[in-house]
Amino acid sequence: MTDKLINGDYALVPDTKALTQCDYTDELLQNAAILLSAHRGKFYPDKNFGSRIYKATQPLEESIAAYAVEALGTLDGVYVKSVSIDGSAAYIRLMINNTEKGVLLNLEHNL
């Protein structure tokens, strides 16, 4: 188990100063969200960390799906199921150890 993040901040157990823990599936989802939102090549210690979604071109869904597959290749049991675009956001559906989860990505900050 690892500490849970919500919008980049550690989540606290209500009425305490203890950190909230998340299970393995949510940990993988959290790691996937970080990988998808980080620009590949911008993280000095590991130039292969992150995604190239910010370089996506038309057709947008297919480009984002391809870049997401590339970024998530290091996570075991995480697969891209589909991508849908709604305005300035992309919803990336993932299969994580046979559980469907999703990551919402703001394209205005990524493209």
Residue pairs with C-beta under 8 A, 6 or more apart in sequence:
1 21
1 22
1 23
1 24
1 27
2 21
2 22
2 27
2 30
3 10
3 11
3 19
3 20
3 21
3 22
4 10
4 11
4 19
4 20
4 21
4 22
4 26
4 30
5 11
5 30
10 19
10 20
11 19
11 20
12 18
12 19
12 20
13 19
13 20
22 30
24 97
25 96
25 97
25 99
25 101
28 75
28 77
28 78
28 96
28 97
29 94
29 96
29 101
29 103
31 75
32 72
32 75
32 78
32 94
32 96
32 103
33 103
35 49
35 50
35 51
35 71
35 72
35 74
35 75
36 51
36 53
36 68
36 71
36 72
36 92
36 103
36 105
37 50
37 51
37 105
37 109
37 110
38 49
38 50
38 51
39 50
39 51
39 52
39 54
39 110
40 47
40 48
40 49
40 50
40 51
40 52
40 71
41 47
41 50
42 50
43 49
43 50
50 71
51 67
51 68
51 70
51 71
52 67
52 70
52 71
53 64
53 67
53 68
53 71
53 90
53 105
53 110
53 111
54 110
54 111
55 63
55 67
56 63
56 64
56 67
56 111
57 63
60 85
60 90
61 83
61 84
61 85
62 83
64 83
64 85
64 90
64 92
65 80
65 82
65 83
65 92
68 80
68 83
68 92
69 80
72 78
72 79
72 80
72 94
77 96
77 97
78 94
78 95
78 96
79 94
79 95
79 96
80 92
80 93
80 94
81 93
81 94
81 95
81 100
82 92
82 93
83 90
83 91
83 92
83 93
84 90
84 91
84 93
85 91
85 107
88 106
88 107
88 108
89 104
89 105
89 106
89 107
90 104
90 105
90 107
91 102
91 103
91 104
91 105
92 102
92 103
92 104
92 105
93 100
93 101
93 102
94 100
94 101
94 102
94 103
95 101
